[in-house]
């Protein structure tokens, strides 16, 4: 049932974007932390916070538009 709603009606489950962008933020934070800052925990924290902020914003926007299952 949810697969049909996701594919045919372009609806997303609750927390979809935050889960995606946390993973993306952490991976980019690790790369930047190792290469630019030479401080892995600082890069990880920055990447995680950016991922949470972007994901929460996109999830909130999807809820306002009524695209959440």
C-alpha positions as CSV (number, residue, x, y, z in Angstrom):
1,X,0.0,0.0,0.0
2,X,2.7,2.5,1.0
3,X,4.8,1.5,-2.1
4,X,1.9,2.4,-4.3
5,X,1.5,5.8,-2.6
6,X,5.2,6.5,-2.9
7,X,5.5,5.5,-6.5
8,X,2.2,6.6,-8.1
9,X,1.4,9.7,-6.0
10,X,5.0,10.9,-5.1
11,X,4.3,10.8,-1.4
12,X,7.2,10.2,1.1
13,X,7.3,8.6,4.6
14,X,7.7,10.9,7.6
15,X,11.4,11.7,8.3
16,X,12.5,10.7,4.8
17,X,14.6,13.8,4.1
18,X,16.1,14.0,7.5
19,X,17.4,10.5,7.3
20,X,18.8,11.1,3.8
21,X,20.5,14.4,4.6
22,X,22.0,13.2,7.9
23,X,23.9,10.5,6.1
24,X,25.0,12.9,3.4
25,X,26.0,15.6,5.9
26,X,28.0,13.1,8.0
27,X,29.9,11.8,5.0
28,X,30.7,15.2,3.7
29,X,31.6,16.3,7.3
30,X,34.1,13.5,7.6
31,X,35.7,14.4,4.3
32,X,36.0,18.1,5.1
33,X,37.0,17.3,8.7
34,X,39.9,15.2,7.6
35,X,41.1,17.3,4.7
36,X,40.3,21.0,5.5
37,X,40.1,21.2,9.2
38,X,42.5,18.4,10.2
39,X,40.0,17.8,13.0
40,X,37.7,14.8,12.4
41,X,35.2,15.5,15.3
42,X,34.7,19.1,14.3
43,X,34.0,18.2,10.7
44,X,31.6,15.4,11.8
45,X,29.7,17.9,14.0
46,X,29.4,20.5,11.3
47,X,28.2,17.9,8.7
48,X,25.7,16.4,11.1
49,X,24.2,19.7,12.1
50,X,24.0,20.8,8.4
51,X,22.3,17.5,7.5
52,X,19.8,17.8,10.3
53,X,19.0,21.4,9.4
54,X,18.5,20.8,5.7
55,X,16.6,17.5,6.3
56,X,14.3,19.1,8.9
57,X,13.5,22.0,6.6
58,X,12.7,19.7,3.6
59,X,10.5,17.5,5.9
60,X,8.6,20.5,7.2
61,X,8.1,21.7,3.6
62,X,6.8,18.3,2.5
63,X,4.4,18.3,5.5
64,X,3.0,21.7,4.6
65,X,2.4,20.6,1.0
66,X,0.7,17.4,2.2
67,X,3.1,15.0,0.6
68,X,3.8,12.9,3.8
69,X,2.2,9.4,4.3
